[in-house]
Amino acid sequence: MPTITPTTIVDLVSTPPVTPPATLPTIASIAVDAVSSSIHAGTIVSGMMATSLTPITNDHAARLDITAQAVSGVYSILNGLALSAGTGLTALISAGQALMQGVVEITAQAKVMTASVDNWVWLLPNGTIASGASGYVPSPAGLFLGTVTCDATSITAIDYSSVFTMNGGLAVRYSGDDFMPSDSPTASCVHLVKTSSGSFLWDGSRYVLLDDRPATAALTDASTIATNAALGSRFTVTLAGNRTLGAPSNPREGQRCLWLFKQDATGSRTLTLNAAFHVPTGMTVTLSTAAGTVDALEAVYSSFVSGWIVTNFLKGI
């Protein structure tokens, strides 16, 4: 068999490294030219890439990145787009960006509202502002920016309830409800709703309570004490006479509520529970008699028994 003899041997160890040029070329020099520099792409103004990538290519790349990060699919505010009152009936809309059919960006604008009505203000996919009396929905659909209330000559209030903003890839909206949101969105997309008493996740078909820290609500003392379970899960009342605790309204399945009953300066007030309260055998709900004493009643709502199961009664706390 013939022998092959190499004619050149390359010494990989002793081969000198390639020496970089003394001055490195500029790949890209960016100039910020955004309405809001927080998310807008900069323009490539010089460098090696300036001859092959146009500014609009760079701009589109940034917008695609934003869209990919905000994957919920909900029309929502990314930055800015706040409403404020101008002169007379003129509403001012600040510059900003929104996620709609891609990223829509606008400069500051002004829009004249209709007198003596609640105006619903919308951003349309083409970047224009539309408004109309309460209940107005544009076609094609847009992004709701808020409600501007006007009297005959000026703007009197601005309400941001039901406005969607994008936060960490999740759409968030704020509701004027005291506890659980009272609406049922037609959209199946997941989003977070914040009310004055907690945070709720709309999973596409129902609301799920995320932050179970409802405020304590003071009940009105009356012969029959009324409780709206939608206002929270902790309730207080000072008794000025013999009372009946009525069946709470607006309960949700599995809701656990705590009532604190305080005797007034007279004391010896009694409490009768509505038939909606189911007291287990062996448990007695009888209030303390001393003036100023507090007793606690706890119950859980169950549709299985069509009412509230009393789980605990603490006397004289």
C-alpha positions as CSV (number, residue, x, y, z in Angstrom):
1,M,0.0,0.0,0.0
2,P,1.4,3.4,-0.9
3,T,2.5,5.8,1.8
4,I,1.1,9.3,1.8
5,T,3.5,11.9,3.1
6,P,2.1,15.4,4.0
7,T,4.0,18.2,2.4
8,T,3.0,20.9,5.0
9,I,2.5,20.5,8.7
10,V,0.5,23.2,10.5
11,D,1.5,23.8,14.1
12,L,-1.8,24.9,15.8
13,V,0.0,25.8,19.0
14,S,2.6,28.1,17.6
15,T,0.5,29.7,14.9
16,P,0.2,33.4,15.9
17,P,-3.3,34.7,16.6
18,V,-5.1,37.1,14.3
19,T,-4.5,40.7,15.5
20,P,-7.7,42.8,15.6
21,P,-7.6,46.2,13.9
22,A,-6.6,49.1,16.1
23,T,-10.0,50.7,15.6
24,L,-13.1,48.6,15.5
25,P,-15.8,49.6,13.0
26,T,-19.1,50.9,14.3
27,I,-21.8,48.3,13.8
28,A,-24.8,50.5,14.6
29,S,-25.3,53.9,16.1
30,I,-28.8,54.4,17.6
31,A,-30.6,57.7,17.9
32,V,-33.8,57.8,20.0
33,D,-36.6,59.3,18.1
34,A,-39.5,57.8,19.9
35,V,-42.8,59.3,21.1
36,S,-41.9,57.6,24.4
37,S,-38.4,56.2,24.6
38,S,-39.6,53.4,26.9
39,I,-40.5,51.0,24.2
40,H,-40.0,52.6,20.8
41,A,-37.1,51.4,18.6
42,G,-34.3,53.8,17.9
43,T,-33.2,54.8,14.4
44,I,-30.0,53.4,13.0
45,V,-28.2,56.5,11.9
46,S,-24.7,55.3,11.1
47,G,-22.4,52.3,11.1
48,M,-22.1,49.1,9.0
49,M,-25.7,48.1,9.6
50,A,-27.1,51.5,8.5
51,T,-26.6,50.6,4.9
52,S,-28.4,47.3,5.1
53,L,-31.1,47.7,7.8
54,T,-33.4,50.7,7.4
55,P,-34.8,52.5,10.4
56,I,-38.3,51.1,9.8
57,T,-36.9,47.5,9.9
58,N,-35.5,48.3,13.4
59,D,-38.8,49.8,14.4
60,H,-40.7,46.8,13.3
61,A,-38.4,44.5,15.2
62,A,-39.1,46.3,18.4
63,R,-42.8,46.2,17.8
64,L,-42.7,42.5,17.1
65,D,-40.8,42.0,20.4
66,I,-43.4,43.9,22.3
67,T,-46.2,41.9,20.7
68,A,-44.5,38.6,21.5
69,Q,-44.1,39.6,25.2
70,A,-47.7,40.7,25.5
71,V,-49.2,37.4,24.4
72,S,-52.7,37.7,26.1
73,G,-54.3,39.0,22.9
74,V,-56.3,41.7,24.8
75,Y,-56.4,45.2,23.4
76,S,-54.6,47.1,26.2
77,I,-52.5,50.2,27.0
78,L,-48.8,49.7,27.0
79,N,-47.7,53.2,28.0
80,G,-49.3,56.6,28.3
81,L,-52.7,57.4,26.7
82,A,-53.9,59.1,29.9
83,L,-57.0,61.3,29.7
84,S,-57.1,64.7,31.2
85,A,-59.4,67.8,31.1
86,G,-58.5,70.6,28.7
87,T,-60.4,73.8,28.1
88,G,-64.1,73.6,28.0
89,L,-65.3,70.3,26.6
90,T,-61.9,69.3,25.2
91,A,-60.3,66.1,26.5
92,L,-56.6,65.7,26.2
93,I,-55.1,62.3,25.4
94,S,-51.4,61.9,26.2
95,A,-48.9,60.3,23.8
96,G,-48.4,56.6,24.2
97,Q,-48.6,53.1,22.8
98,A,-51.2,50.4,22.8
99,L,-51.4,46.7,21.9
100,M,-54.2,46.2,19.4
101,Q,-53.6,44.7,15.9
102,G,-49.9,45.0,16.6
103,V,-48.5,48.1,18.4
104,V,-50.3,51.4,17.8
105,E,-48.4,54.6,18.7
106,I,-49.9,58.1,18.8
107,T,-48.7,61.6,19.7
108,A,-50.6,63.7,22.2
109,Q,-54.1,64.5,20.9
110,A,-57.2,66.5,21.8
111,K,-60.9,65.5,21.3
112,V,-64.0,67.6,21.9
113,M,-66.5,65.8,24.0
114,T,-70.3,65.9,23.9
115,A,-71.9,68.2,26.5
116,S,-74.1,66.9,29.3
117,V,-73.4,63.2,28.9
118,D,-70.9,60.5,29.9
119,N,-68.5,60.1,26.9
120,W,-66.8,56.8,26.2
121,V,-63.4,57.5,24.6
122,W,-61.7,54.9,22.3
123,L,-58.4,54.6,20.5
124,L,-58.9,53.0,17.0
125,P,-56.5,50.7,15.3
126,N,-55.6,53.4,12.8
127,G,-54.4,55.7,15.6
128,T,-57.4,58.1,15.7
129,I,-59.5,58.9,18.8
130,A,-63.3,58.3,18.8
131,S,-65.9,59.1,21.4
132,G,-69.6,58.9,21.9
133,A,-72.3,58.9,24.6
134,S,-72.3,56.2,27.2
135,G,-72.7,52.8,25.5
136,Y,-71.0,53.9,22.3
137,V,-68.8,51.2,20.7
138,P,-66.9,51.9,17.5
139,S,-66.7,49.7,14.5
140,P,-64.1,48.4,14.0
141,A,-63.5,47.7,17.6
142,G,-61.0,49.9,19.5
143,L,-59.3,50.2,22.8
144,F,-61.3,51.8,25.6
145,L,-59.5,54.7,27.2
146,G,-62.0,55.8,29.8
147,T,-65.2,57.7,30.5
148,V,-65.3,61.5,30.4
149,T,-68.3,63.1,32.2
150,C,-69.3,66.6,31.0
151,D,-71.9,69.2,32.0
152,A,-73.1,71.8,29.6
153,T,-69.7,73.6,29.3
154,S,-66.9,71.6,30.8
155,I,-65.4,68.2,31.9
156,T,-66.5,67.3,35.4
157,A,-65.0,63.8,35.9
158,I,-62.8,61.2,34.3
159,D,-63.3,57.5,35.2
160,Y,-60.8,54.7,34.2
161,S,-63.0,51.8,35.2
162,S,-62.8,48.9,32.7
163,V,-59.6,50.3,31.1
164,F,-57.1,47.6,30.2
165,T,-53.4,48.0,30.7
166,M,-50.6,45.6,30.0
167,N,-48.4,44.6,33.0
168,G,-45.8,41.8,32.7
169,G,-47.6,40.2,29.7
170,L,-50.9,40.1,31.6
171,A,-53.8,42.4,30.8
172,V,-55.1,44.2,33.9
173,R,-58.2,46.3,34.3
174,Y,-59.7,48.3,37.2
175,S,-63.3,48.0,38.3
176,G,-65.4,50.3,40.4
177,D,-67.0,47.3,42.1
178,D,-66.6,47.0,45.9
179,F,-65.8,43.3,45.9
180,M,-66.2,40.7,43.1
181,P,-66.7,42.3,39.6
182,S,-70.3,42.5,38.7
183,D,-69.9,42.0,35.0
184,S,-69.4,38.8,32.9
185,P,-67.0,39.6,30.0
186,T,-67.8,38.1,26.7
187,A,-64.1,37.8,25.9
188,S,-62.6,34.4,26.7
189,C,-59.1,35.7,27.2
190,V,-57.5,35.6,30.6
191,H,-57.1,38.9,32.4
192,L,-56.7,40.3,35.9
193,V,-59.4,42.6,37.5
194,K,-58.7,44.8,40.5
195,T,-61.5,46.1,42.7
196,S,-61.4,48.1,45.9
197,S,-61.3,44.9,48.0
198,G,-59.1,42.4,46.1
199,S,-57.8,41.0,42.8
200,F,-59.8,38.6,40.6
201,L,-58.7,36.5,37.6
202,W,-61.1,36.1,34.7
203,D,-60.3,32.6,33.4
204,G,-62.5,32.9,30.4
205,S,-65.7,31.8,32.0
206,R,-65.7,32.9,35.7
207,Y,-63.9,35.1,38.2
208,V,-61.4,33.5,40.6
209,L,-60.5,35.4,43.8
210,L,-56.7,35.9,44.0
211,D,-56.2,38.3,46.9
212,D,-58.5,37.3,49.7
213,R,-58.0,40.3,51.9
214,P,-61.4,42.0,51.9
215,A,-62.0,45.0,53.9
216,T,-64.1,44.9,57.1
217,A,-67.6,46.4,56.4
218,A,-69.7,48.1,59.1
219,L,-73.3,46.9,59.0
220,T,-76.3,49.1,59.7
221,D,-78.0,48.3,63.0
222,A,-81.7,47.5,62.4
223,S,-84.4,45.1,63.6
224,T,-83.2,42.8,60.8
225,I,-79.5,43.3,60.1
226,A,-78.8,43.1,56.3
227,T,-75.4,41.8,55.0
228,N,-74.2,42.1,51.4
229,A,-71.7,39.4,51.0
230,A,-70.3,41.0,47.9
231,L,-68.8,43.8,50.1
232,G,-66.4,41.5,51.9
233,S,-66.1,38.7,54.4
234,R,-65.8,40.5,57.7
235,F,-68.6,42.5,59.2
236,T,-69.2,44.5,62.4
237,V,-72.3,45.9,64.1
238,T,-73.2,47.4,67.5
239,L,-76.6,46.2,68.7
240,A,-79.0,48.8,70.1
241,G,-81.8,46.3,70.5
242,N,-82.9,42.7,70.1
243,R,-82.0,41.8,66.4
244,T,-82.4,39.2,63.7
245,L,-79.4,38.5,61.4
246,G,-81.0,38.3,57.9
247,A,-79.9,36.0,55.1
248,P,-76.9,37.6,53.4
249,S,-77.3,38.6,49.8
250,N,-74.9,38.0,46.9
251,P,-73.0,35.1,48.4
252,R,-70.4,33.1,46.4
253,E,-69.9,29.3,46.8
254,G,-67.5,28.5,49.6
255,Q,-67.4,32.1,50.9
256,R,-66.5,32.3,54.6
257,C,-67.7,35.2,56.6
258,L,-67.1,36.5,60.1
259,W,-69.6,38.7,62.0
260,L,-68.6,40.7,65.1
261,F,-71.6,41.7,67.3
262,K,-71.0,44.3,70.0
263,Q,-73.4,45.0,72.9
264,D,-74.2,48.7,73.3
265,A,-74.0,50.6,76.6
266,T,-77.2,49.0,77.7
267,G,-76.3,45.3,76.9
268,S,-78.4,42.2,77.1
269,R,-79.3,42.5,73.4
270,T,-80.3,39.2,71.8
271,L,-79.7,37.8,68.3
272,T,-81.9,35.5,66.2
273,L,-80.5,33.9,63.1
274,N,-82.4,33.7,59.8
275,A,-83.4,30.2,58.6
276,A,-80.6,30.5,56.0
277,F,-78.1,29.9,58.8
278,H,-77.7,26.2,59.7
279,V,-76.4,25.7,63.2
280,P,-74.9,22.2,63.9
281,T,-76.4,20.1,66.6
282,G,-74.8,20.8,70.0
283,M,-73.8,24.4,69.1
284,T,-75.6,27.3,70.7
285,V,-75.5,30.9,69.4
286,T,-76.4,33.1,72.4
287,L,-74.8,36.5,72.8
288,S,-73.0,37.8,75.9
289,T,-75.0,40.2,78.0
290,A,-72.4,42.6,79.4
291,A,-72.3,46.1,77.9
292,G,-69.6,46.5,75.3
293,T,-68.9,42.8,75.0
294,V,-68.1,41.4,71.5
295,D,-69.1,38.0,70.2
296,A,-68.0,36.4,66.9
297,L,-70.0,34.3,64.5
298,E,-68.4,32.5,61.5
299,A,-70.3,30.7,58.7
300,V,-69.5,29.3,55.3
301,Y,-71.9,29.5,52.3
302,S,-72.9,26.2,50.6
303,S,-75.5,25.9,47.8
304,F,-75.7,22.2,48.8
305,V,-77.7,23.2,51.9
306,S,-79.0,26.4,50.3
307,G,-77.6,28.6,53.0
308,W,-74.8,29.3,55.5
309,I,-73.3,26.6,57.7
310,V,-72.3,28.0,61.1
311,T,-68.7,26.8,61.7
312,N,-67.8,28.7,64.9
313,F,-69.2,30.9,67.6
314,L,-66.9,32.7,70.0
315,K,-68.4,34.3,73.1
316,G,-67.1,37.2,75.0
317,I,-63.9,38.0,73.1
